[in-house]
Amino acid sequence: MSRAEKVILTNMCMIYDDAGKILVQNRSNKNWPGITFPGGHIEKNEAFHDAVIREVKEETGLTIKNPILCGTKQFQTTSDERYIVLFYKTNLFFGELVSSSEGEIFWIKRKELLQYPLAPDFEEMLAIFESDTKSEFYYQTTEDGVEIKLF
Ligand SMILES: Nc1nc2c([nH]c(=O)n2[C@H]2C[C@H](O)[C@@H](COP(=O)(O)OP(=O)(O)OP(=O)(O)O)O2)c(=O)[nH]1
């Protein structure tokens, strides 16, 4: 029996600077709207590293260097696909900030993040981006529904 499964691969990148700021996107997509980090779908035959650099460029105008894989997020879609988000972070970037149709891009102070209308469960995702001991955000399906697990 085949062990292959349907998977959707995406990425997301936390870009931060040395002054305590992070770059956020106000997603205009009605599907999972709100403040989040830039990112998008990984294309067929594309290295994960190249995909995050491309998505950040498309959505922010910035060119990032040395994105570091720092975690994952997963859930099962209603079409029974495994939806995977690869989390990256970097403080190396250059270029001019330009927003895309995906949503406005702007710098905020990290300590003020919770004052913004975050995308659903983004605060828990951020815990993974910023943790040295946890690297997985997982929506676990239980008899009572779905719960967030951080591993
Ligand atoms: N649609 C959706 N996206 C999510 C969820 N959780 C989560 O981290 N994401 C992230 C993964 C990606 O960074 C981004 C995918 O957004 P999208 O589906 O609008 O894809 P996109 O248009 O940005 O992708 P692309 O066409 O530019 O390649 O959102 C979620 O529950 N639903």
The ligand as an SDF file (V2000), in Angstrom:
LIG
                    3D

 32 34  0  0  0  0  0  0  0  0999 V2000
   -4.8220   30.0190    4.3780 N   0  0  0  0  0  0  0  0  0  0  0  0
   -4.1830   29.8210    5.5370 C   0  0  0  0  0  0  0  0  0  0  0  0
   -2.9010   30.2150    5.6230 N   0  0  0  0  0  0  0  0  0  0  0  0
   -2.2580   29.9830    6.7740 C   0  0  0  0  0  0  0  0  0  0  0  0
   -2.8930   29.3730    7.8820 C   0  0  0  0  0  0  0  0  0  0  0  0
   -1.9930   29.2720    8.8930 N   0  0  0  0  0  0  0  0  0  0  0  0
   -0.8440   29.7850    8.4420 C   0  0  0  0  0  0  0  0  0  0  0  0
    0.2030   29.8630    9.0830 O   0  0  0  0  0  0  0  0  0  0  0  0
   -0.9920   30.2230    7.1480 N   0  0  0  0  0  0  0  0  0  0  0  0
    0.0640   30.8940    6.4010 C   0  0  0  0  0  0  0  0  0  0  0  0
    0.9710   30.0050    5.6020 C   0  0  0  0  0  0  0  0  0  0  0  0
    1.4800   30.9740    4.5510 C   0  0  0  0  0  0  0  0  0  0  0  0
    2.4740   31.8470    5.0770 O   0  0  0  0  0  0  0  0  0  0  0  0
    0.2630   31.7900    4.2520 C   0  0  0  0  0  0  0  0  0  0  0  0
   -0.5550   31.1860    3.1420 C   0  0  0  0  0  0  0  0  0  0  0  0
   -1.4010   32.1350    2.7370 O   0  0  0  0  0  0  0  0  0  0  0  0
   -2.2630   32.0350    1.4070 P   0  0  0  0  0  0  0  0  0  0  0  0
   -3.0210   30.7560    1.3880 O   0  0  0  0  0  0  0  0  0  0  0  0
   -2.9940   33.3120    1.3030 O   0  0  0  0  0  0  0  0  0  0  0  0
   -1.1610   31.8950    0.3260 O   0  0  0  0  0  0  0  0  0  0  0  0
   -0.5060   33.0480   -0.4800 P   0  0  0  0  0  0  0  0  0  0  0  0
   -1.5400   33.5990   -1.3860 O   0  0  0  0  0  0  0  0  0  0  0  0
    0.1790   33.9890    0.4560 O   0  0  0  0  0  0  0  0  0  0  0  0
    0.5190   32.1630   -1.2500 O   0  0  0  0  0  0  0  0  0  0  0  0
    1.0390   32.4790   -2.6660 P   0  0  0  0  0  0  0  0  0  0  0  0
   -0.1570   32.3920   -3.5660 O   0  0  0  0  0  0  0  0  0  0  0  0
    1.6260   33.8810   -2.5590 O   0  0  0  0  0  0  0  0  0  0  0  0
    2.0490   31.4390   -2.9170 O   0  0  0  0  0  0  0  0  0  0  0  0
   -0.4780   31.8210    5.4690 O   0  0  0  0  0  0  0  0  0  0  0  0
   -4.2380   28.9970    7.7860 C   0  0  0  0  0  0  0  0  0  0  0  0
   -4.8360   28.4790    8.7280 O   0  0  0  0  0  0  0  0  0  0  0  0
   -4.8450   29.2260    6.5750 N   0  0  0  0  0  0  0  0  0  0  0  0
  1  2  1  0
  2  3  2  0
  2 32  1  0
  3  4  1  0
  4  5  2  0
  4  9  1  0
  5  6  1  0
  5 30  1  0
  6  7  1  0
  7  8  2  0
  7  9  1  0
  9 10  1  0
 10 11  1  0
 10 29  1  0
 11 12  1  0
 12 13  1  0
 12 14  1  0
 14 15  1  0
 14 29  1  0
 15 16  1  0
 16 17  1  0
 17 18  2  0
 17 19  1  0
 17 20  1  0
 20 21  1  0
 21 22  2  0
 21 23  1  0
 21 24  1  0
 24 25  1  0
 25 26  2  0
 25 27  1  0
 25 28  1  0
 30 31  2  0
 30 32  1  0
M  END
$$$$
